[in-house]
Amino acid sequence: MADLEIRTAARHELGEASAVLSRGMRDNPAHIAVFGHQPEVRRKALRRIFSTMLPLMPHPPLVGLQDGTIVAVWGTADPGKCQPGGLQKLRLLPAVLVCGPRTASRALTWLNEWSSRDLKEPHHHLGPVGVDTHLQGKGIGSRVMAAWCKTLDDNHAVGYLETDKPENVRFYGRFGFEVIEEVAVLDTPNWFMSRPAAG
Ligand SMILES: CC(C)(COP(=O)(O)OP(=O)(O)OC[C@H]1O[C@@H](n2cnc3c(N)ncnc32)[C@H](O)[C@@H]1OP(=O)(O)O)[C@@H](O)C(=O)NCCC(=O)NCCS
């Protein structure tokens, strides 16, 4: 594998990071359930949403770069910072509403289902997460995940995430995440996983 640089994204890289996420996450079951069966419609909707969302997050995501190009994006939020406040929601709304009322309503249902289950104990929240489409399955995600989990361990912190693919449950399981709940959202299975703090 080409060398992988792992670091926090600079503010000016958030557009590139949004593009990677929108390609990498285009075919996730939750996104098909919300945005429908046309891949390009889903990619464009995700691009709009992530371009709005990443700059609103409390700190920029962790990124993996190969030869100076972002290939992986790990959005993370510190304890108490993972649920968007009223102002952040208002600023996100246009990016969702532009998809039409039916899609917007499905997106809000899905986000509400996730936020209502947010882990009560203080935690570091992972997501959105994606490796660029053509590079998935080559070990890049594992390297970024190991770097993030080391930060968790160094801080004796709890990790938490939601996911919508059984292969992701396997992936996160390798890093010590355990399923704490499984729920169908918009007829799509979703898994809620946490990772205990290192002793
Ligand atoms: C999930 C993801 C971040 C993992 O990163 P990666 O670089 O592909 O993963 P690695 O190559 O380091 O590890 C491979 C493992 O990841 C899991 N995996 C999940 N999605 C995969 C995919 N599309 N291709 C290959 N492996 C995938 C499998 O468990 C695989 O192990 P296996 O080969 O034994 O089944 C990446 O595949 C991805 O971006 N997927 C699409 C978007 C997504 O689901 N994001 C996470 C939302 S919570």
The ligand as an ORCA input file, in Angstrom:
! r2SCAN-3c Opt
* xyz 0 1
  C     -16.246      0.692      6.284
  C     -14.964      1.265      5.719
  C     -14.692      2.611      6.368
  C     -13.805      0.315      6.064
  O     -12.622      0.835      5.515
  P     -11.757     -0.093      4.504
  O     -10.524      0.607      4.176
  O     -12.633     -0.480      3.375
  O     -11.514     -1.367      5.445
  P     -10.216     -2.309      5.534
  O      -9.749     -2.646      4.172
  O      -9.234     -1.713      6.457
  O     -10.838     -3.577      6.249
  C     -11.653     -4.468      5.525
  C     -12.845     -4.839      6.358
  O     -13.778     -3.764      6.370
  C     -15.096     -4.269      6.259
  N     -15.734     -3.605      5.109
  C     -16.830     -2.832      5.191
  N     -17.141     -2.332      4.003
  C     -16.248     -2.793      3.128
  C     -16.073     -2.598      1.733
  N     -16.892     -1.816      1.014
  N     -15.033     -3.223      1.128
  C     -14.200     -4.005      1.840
  N     -14.305     -4.217      3.182
  C     -15.332     -3.609      3.824
  C     -15.020     -5.755      6.194
  O     -15.208     -6.227      7.530
  C     -13.601     -6.029      5.769
  O     -13.116     -7.198      6.332
  P     -13.274     -8.607      5.573
  O     -12.552     -8.422      4.278
  O     -12.648     -9.574      6.477
  O     -14.730     -8.807      5.382
  C     -15.028      1.442      4.179
  O     -15.189      0.171      3.577
  C     -16.155      2.350      3.701
  O     -15.950      3.538      3.565
  N     -17.339      1.764      3.409
  C     -18.463      2.490      2.809
  C     -18.985      3.591      3.702
  C     -19.315      3.075      5.074
  O     -19.976      2.065      5.251
  N     -18.839      3.826      6.076
  C     -19.030      3.494      7.469
  C     -20.342      3.976      7.946
  S     -20.566      3.643      9.693
*
